[in-house]
């Protein structure tokens, strides 16, 4: 399996309103390093999975609605606990829609996407699935 991975970051604010989160139940900020990996069994006639520029733009577009936002105030997240794992799947969903719409111009080669969010240098989470 071949893969191309691109990176960006987002800064958000949120609270995690459940006792298991201890002090993170309170409003706090987070800066996530976001990696998006695009997987394919094949490469094209140019020897690539996907154009890195298009992959970078697709990731930036998926993250834009989250940048500098208080996630507690985002209507589509009402009633959700916006954990790192939750955000991985949310970003994956946005990229899967973009891929299906042709944003990667990959002729359908990309079969799987993995989104990793790095909370710090010692902790990360990811979501990975076929599109």
VOVO-19105 format. One line per field, with one value per residue (C-alpha): residue number from 0; residue in one letter; x, y, z. Coordinates in nm, 2 decimals. Layout:
REM VOVO-19105
num = [NUM,...]
residu = [A,...]
east = [X,...]
north = [Y,...]
up = [Z,...]
END
This chain:
REM VOVO-19105
num = [0,1,2,3,4,5,6,7,8,9,10,11,12,13,14,15,16,17,18,19,20,21,22,23,24,25,26,27,28,29,30,31,32,33,34,35,36,37,38,39,40,41,42,43,44,45,46,47,48,49,50,51,52,53,54,55,56,57,58,59,60,61,62,63,64,65,66,67,68,69,70,71,72,73,74,75,76,77,78,79,80,81,82,83,84,85,86,87,88,89,90,91,92,93,94,95,96,97,98,99,100,101,102,103,104,105,106,107,108,109,110,111,112,113,114,115,116,117,118,119,120,121,122,123,124,125,126,127,128,129,130]
residu = [X,X,X,X,X,X,X,X,X,X,X,X,X,X,X,X,X,X,X,X,X,X,X,X,X,X,X,X,X,X,X,X,X,X,X,X,X,X,X,X,X,X,X,X,X,X,X,X,X,X,X,X,X,X,X,X,X,X,X,X,X,X,X,X,X,X,X,X,X,X,X,X,X,X,X,X,X,X,X,X,X,X,X,X,X,X,X,X,X,X,X,X,X,X,X,X,X,X,X,X,X,X,X,X,X,X,X,X,X,X,X,X,X,X,X,X,X,X,X,X,X,X,X,X,X,X,X,X,X,X,X]
east = [0.00,0.13,0.05,0.10,0.07,0.03,0.03,-0.15,-0.26,-0.57,-0.62,-0.95,-1.13,-1.37,-1.47,-1.52,-1.82,-1.78,-1.62,-1.37,-1.20,-1.12,-0.99,-1.05,-1.42,-1.35,-1.31,-0.95,-0.76,-0.58,-0.35,-0.36,-0.10,-0.32,-0.18,-0.39,-0.26,-0.41,-0.37,-0.37,-0.28,-0.14,0.04,-0.05,0.15,0.34,0.44,0.22,-0.08,-0.21,-0.07,0.07,-0.06,-0.42,-0.40,-0.27,-0.55,-0.82,-0.69,-0.68,-1.04,-1.16,-1.00,-1.10,-1.45,-1.27,-0.99,-1.00,-1.35,-1.50,-1.63,-1.89,-2.06,-2.06,-2.42,-2.34,-2.15,-2.44,-2.46,-2.13,-1.81,-1.54,-1.26,-0.96,-1.10,-1.43,-1.24,-1.04,-1.36,-1.51,-1.21,-1.20,-1.56,-1.49,-1.20,-1.39,-1.66,-1.40,-1.23,-1.55,-1.62,-1.29,-1.09,-0.79,-0.81,-0.69,-0.92,-1.04,-0.70,-0.72,-0.91,-0.84,-0.77,-0.62,-0.65,-0.41,-0.44,-0.13,-0.24,0.12,0.46,0.35,-0.02,-0.21,-0.52,-0.64,-0.93,-0.87,-1.12,-1.19,-1.37]
north = [0.00,0.35,0.66,1.03,1.23,1.60,1.81,2.12,2.25,2.40,2.60,2.55,2.60,2.36,2.19,1.82,1.80,1.46,1.37,1.14,1.45,1.61,1.97,1.95,1.98,2.35,2.56,2.53,2.57,2.31,2.33,2.01,1.91,1.73,1.47,1.33,1.02,0.91,0.54,0.37,0.02,0.18,0.49,0.68,0.72,1.00,0.78,0.94,0.85,1.21,1.55,1.69,2.04,1.91,1.70,2.00,2.22,1.95,1.92,2.30,2.33,2.06,2.23,2.59,2.57,2.46,2.71,2.95,2.83,2.75,2.40,2.43,2.69,2.50,2.40,2.07,1.96,2.04,1.76,1.60,1.57,1.70,1.47,1.43,1.10,1.27,1.54,1.28,1.12,1.46,1.57,1.23,1.28,1.62,1.48,1.17,1.40,1.61,1.30,1.17,1.51,1.50,1.74,1.51,1.47,1.11,0.92,0.72,0.58,0.69,0.42,0.50,0.80,0.83,1.14,1.18,1.46,1.52,1.68,1.71,1.55,1.25,1.19,1.15,0.98,0.88,0.76,0.56,0.40,0.33,0.60]
up = [0.00,-0.09,0.11,0.10,0.42,0.47,0.78,0.91,1.25,1.42,1.73,1.91,2.24,2.40,2.72,2.78,3.01,3.18,3.51,3.34,3.19,3.53,3.49,3.11,3.19,3.20,2.89,2.76,2.44,2.23,1.94,1.73,1.47,1.21,0.97,0.68,0.51,0.18,0.09,-0.24,-0.37,-0.69,-0.81,-1.13,-1.45,-1.28,-0.99,-0.73,-0.50,-0.50,-0.57,-0.25,-0.32,-0.37,-0.06,0.14,0.01,0.09,0.44,0.49,0.36,0.59,0.89,0.81,0.98,1.30,1.31,1.61,1.71,2.04,1.95,2.23,2.02,1.69,1.62,1.45,1.76,2.01,2.26,2.15,2.35,2.11,2.21,2.00,1.87,1.78,1.59,1.40,1.27,1.19,0.99,0.82,0.72,0.56,0.37,0.25,0.11,-0.06,-0.21,-0.34,-0.50,-0.69,-0.48,-0.50,-0.88,-0.82,-1.04,-0.74,-0.65,-0.29,-0.11,0.25,0.47,0.82,1.02,1.32,1.58,1.79,2.12,2.24,2.18,2.39,2.29,1.97,1.84,1.49,1.28,0.97,0.73,0.37,0.18]
END
